[in-house]
Amino acid sequence: MSYAKNMPDLRRIADRVGRAMPFGLRQQVTRAGLAFAVSLVVIALAAFLSANNLLFLILAAMLSTLLVSGFISRLSIAGLELDLVLPEHICARRKIRAGIRLRNLKRWIPSFSIHLAGAPESGVEAVLYFPVAPGGAVLEEPVDLYFARRGAQRERSFQFSTRFPFGFSERREMVTASHDVIVYPCLDPQPGFEALLASVRGEIEAQQRGRGHDFYRIRPYEPFESARHVDWRATAHTGDLQVREFAREQDHRVLIYFDLDVPADCEAWFESAVDCAAFLAFHLAEQGAAVRLVSQDFDLSLPEEGDIYTILKYLALVSPKRGKDPVAPDDSDSFHIVFSAKPERMSALGWGRGESRGARLLSPKDELARD
């Protein structure tokens, strides 16, 4: 099941993003403006050299046109406010559907021919065009956002621009979005992640047998067992009573230990391990397993103490903490998945040994996907 299907409805980010004001505008002369300026200089020289009243009238009209164009362009881009509508849950390296709301705070004066573009770090690749924004109106357009990395992100920049009314110059105004967004690690399958998930599920089901829904094996009947679990077809084939056994989904308990004591030369592996831990935790929880994530500064069990998004939020913000020693395992009934840059130390503490139901110890020696 894809992550998008579990995404809650969109919620509005209540913080104000920015308002275009008529001060500090950046302006760039266009080719049409350059041609108009050359024509203006030619007409001015001709008027002064010939003292022709008609040429002076044309010069005055051209100057008036230039001044009116600058004033209207300046007025058109002023008083614009931008709001973002974002999903409640966002993961890195995946395009998400969001909304941009443009509000014209000028009550009676419309704005014309407004282009809206995002800065490279904003995550907005498309350029939106608003032909007209009536005074006091609110316009909304869908847009695709892309976040390249996990973590807390607060500021992102956008640019208003317009060439209205005559296209002599392009006026620009930068606005900065100030709001808090938590971007989860990437939850899309990366090379090796799906194989690891399938391997972990197989090992869990091989050790946890019972009366669930996933078929596990056919075995001989044992005294005092209920007859409703007898497989009569297998019994007829072998001549002895046979019982159909299933894996117990309710007993699928997984403990993920994430060691934060990572050397400086393993930071790239740390980021891959964060993605892998998030991928495993999300999909195992989605498939009904009870997941517990433990590190030097975090310990949460699902579903008793929170939901999967609490774990994803922690993994979105986690960073290496050098010098903090890990702890020994305190749960021998769960399947252990350990991410550590120092596997020998984890083995010495008891992680990955036979007293647990099973374990996978993942270190920089293992192949994890890297960007």
N, C-alpha and C positions, 0 to 999 in steps of 0.2 A: 504494500500500500504506500502510495507516495505521500511525502510530507505535506504537499499542498492540500490534500483532501482533509487533513486534520487542522488546517489553519482556521482560527476563529475569524469572525466577521471583522471588517475594517473598523478601526476606531480613529477618531480625529486626534492628532497631536495638537494639544490645546495651546501650545506656545506660539507666540507671534514670530514669524520668520523674519520679515523685514519690510520696510516701507521705502519706496523710491522718493527721494526728496530732490528739490530743484537745485541743491548746492553740490558742488564737487563733481559735476557731470563731466564725463570724458567725451570728447567729440572727435570724429574723424571725417575729413572732407572726402566726398565721393568723386567719382569721375565727372558726374553731372555737375557737382558743385565747382570742380576745377574748371570745367568748360564755361560755366556761368561767370566765374571770377575773371577768366581771361576776356570774355565778352564785355564784362563791366569795365575793365581797364581800357579796352579798345574804344568803347563808347565814350568814356571819360576823356581820353586823349583827343578823340575827334571833336568832342564838344568844346573843349578849351581851345583847341587850335583853330576851329572854324567859327566859334562863337555863335553856333546855330541853336536857336531856342528849342527847336524840335528835338535835337539831340540831348539838350539839357532835360527836357521833359522825359525822354526815354531813360536817361541816367537816373533821374529821381524815381521813376517807377521801378527800375531794377533794384536800386538801393532799398526802397520800401519793401519790395518783395523779399529781399534777403533778410531784412530786419523782422518782418512778419513771420517768415519761415522759421527763424531761430526762436522767436517768442512762442509760436504755436508748438514747435517741436519740444521746447522746454516745458511747456504747460502740459503737453500730452503725456509725458513720461512721469510727471510729478504725481504724488498722491496715490501710488499703486502699492497694494499690500499683497503679500504672498503667504499662503497657508499650505501645509503638506498634510495629506491624509495617508497614513501608513498602516500596514498590517501590524497586528499586535506582536506577531512572532516573525522574525526575519533571520535567515541563515545566510552565511557568506557564499560567494561564488554561485549565486542563483538569481536570475532575474525575477523580480517580484512586481506585481501590478499595484500601483499606487495612484494617487490623485493629486493634482495641483489646482488650488483655488486662487484665482486672481480677483481681488476686490478693488474696485475703484472708489476711493474715499472722497473724491470730489462729487458733491451732491448733484450739481447741475452740469458739469463739464465732462463730456466723454473723452476717452483716450482712443486714438486710432493707430492701427498698424503696429502693434506691439509684438516684438519677438522676445521669447524667453528661452535662455540657454543655461545649462548647468556648467559649472567649472569642472575640470577633469576629475577632481576628487569628490564631486557631488554624487556620482553614480547615475546621473541623468545624461543619456547620450543623445536623445532626440531634441530638436529645437521646436518649441511650440509657437504657433502663430495665432494671435488674437486680432482679427480685422478691426473690431470695435468693441470697446468696453464702455457701455453707457454709464452715465453718472450714477453712483450709488449701487451699481450692479455687482453681482458675484458670478464669475464664470468658472467652471470646473472642467478640466480635461484629464483623461487617463494618461499615465506615463509609466514606462518601465524603469525600475531602479535596479542598480547592480552594486553590491558591496563586495569589494575584493578581499577584505580581511575581516576577521572576527574582532570583537571587542566593543568598548563603549565609544560611540561617535557622537559628537555634539554639534560641531559647526560644519556647515557646507555652504558654498557660495553659488549664487545665481546672478545672471546678468539680464537686465531689461535693455532693449535697444529699439530704436525707431528711426525711420527716415522720413516720417511724415512732416510736412505735407508735400514738399517738392523734391525730396531726395537729394538736396544739395549737400547734406552732411548726415552722418549717423551719430545720434546721441546715445550714450550708454550709461547705465547706472548699475553698480554692483550692490547686491544685498547679501547679507550673511544669515544663514539659518542657525538659530540658537535653540536647540532642543536635544534631549537625551534619547538616544537609540541604542539598544543592546543588540548586537549582531551575533547570532549563535555561530558556532563552527559549521563548516560545510557538512551537510547531511546526505549529499549525493554520493552514490557508490564510487569509490576510486579503486585503482588497480590493487587487487589483493583483499579489499575489505569484504566483498561479498563471499569470497572463498573462506575467509576467516570466520565470518558469521555462520556460514553453513557448517564449518568444522566444529565450532563451539556448540552449536545446537545439536549436532550429531553426538558429541561427547557427553553433553548433558543428558540427552535422551537414552544413551547407552547405560548410564549409571542410575537413572531415576525411572523406575518401572512402577506400574500400578494400573489403575482403572481410569484412564483418561480418554482422549479422543484419537490420538495418533497411534496407529498400530505399531507394536513393538516386536512381538514374536508369538509363536505357538509353542507351548510347553506342556508336559504331562500334568494331569490333574493331581492336586494334593488333597489329602483328607480334610474334611470339614469346610471345603470351599463351596460357595454357592453354585448351584447347577446352572444358573442363568448365564454364567460366563463360559460354559462349555461350548466348544466349536464342534458341532455335530458332523460337519463334513470331514474335518481332519480326524475325528474319532472314527468315522466309518472307514476312512482310508487306512488308518493304522491298526484298528482293532482295540485300541486303548483310549481311555478318556483323555481328551486334549482340551486345554484352556487357551483362549485367545487373550493375550496380555497387551496392555496399552501403556504408553508413556503418560505420566501424570503431569499435566501442564501446571497444576497448582503447586507442584513441588519444584518447578524450574526457578531456582534461586541462584542469582549470579552476583558475585561481589567483584567490583572493578576497583583495583587499587591503583592510584595514579601518583607516582613518586615525583615530587616537585624538586628534589635535589638533583639538578641536571647540570653537568659541566657546560662551560661557555661554548665549546666546540660542538655541542649536541643540540643547539637551539633549533636548527632546521628539523631534526628528528622530533623534538618536543612539539613543534607545531603539527607535524604529521600524526603524532601520537594523540594530540588533542582531538583532531578530526576523527581518528579511528575510535577513540573512546566515546565520543559523541554519537558516531554512527552505530556502534554496538549497543550503547545504552538505549538509544531511541528505538531501534528496531527490535531489540529483545523485549523492551517494555511494551511495544506495540503488539508483539506476539504473545503477550500474557505472562511473561516472566517477571518475577519479583527482583528488582535491580537495586543494588546498594553501591553507591560510589563513595570511596574513602580516599582521602589524601592526608597530608600532614596538618591541614587546617580545615578540613571539610569531612562530614560524615552524614549521609542522608540515605534513607531507605524508602523505596517505592513499593506499594502505594501508601504506606502507613504515615509517612512524615511529609509528603509533598507529592508533586507531580513531576513528569519528565522535564518540564520547562524550567523547574528549579535547578535541576542538574545541568541543563543546557546553558542556563544563565551563568552558573559557576564556571563551566568550561569556556564560556565566551570571555570571561575576565581573568582566568587563571594565568599566572606567570611563574617562571622558575623561582624557587626560594632555596638558594644554595646554603648548605650547612645545616638544614633541618633534617634530622634523621627520621626514617620511617619507623613504624611500629610493627610488632609481630601480629600475625593473624589471630583474630578472636572468634572466628566462625568457621568450624570445620564441616558444616553441613551444606555450604554453598559452593558453587563452581567458581574458582578464582581466575580472574583475568588481571594480570599485573603488567603495568607499563613502568619500566624503570631503565635508566641509563646505566645502572650498576646492578646487573642481575645476580652477581655472586653475593652481594650483600643481602639481597632479598631472599635468596635461597638459604643463606645462613640464618635468617630470621624465621624461616619456616614456610615462606611462600613457595608454592610449587611442590611441596613434599606430599607424601602419600597419605598424611592424616586427613587431608581434605578430600572431597568427593572427586576432585579433578582440578586441573590448573593449566593455564597458558601463561608463560612468562615471556613478555615481548620487550626487546631491548634494541638499541641501534644496530645490532647484528641482523635483526629480522628486516625483511623487505616491507616497508610501509610506503605508501604513495607519497611522493613529494611533488611540489609544484614545479 
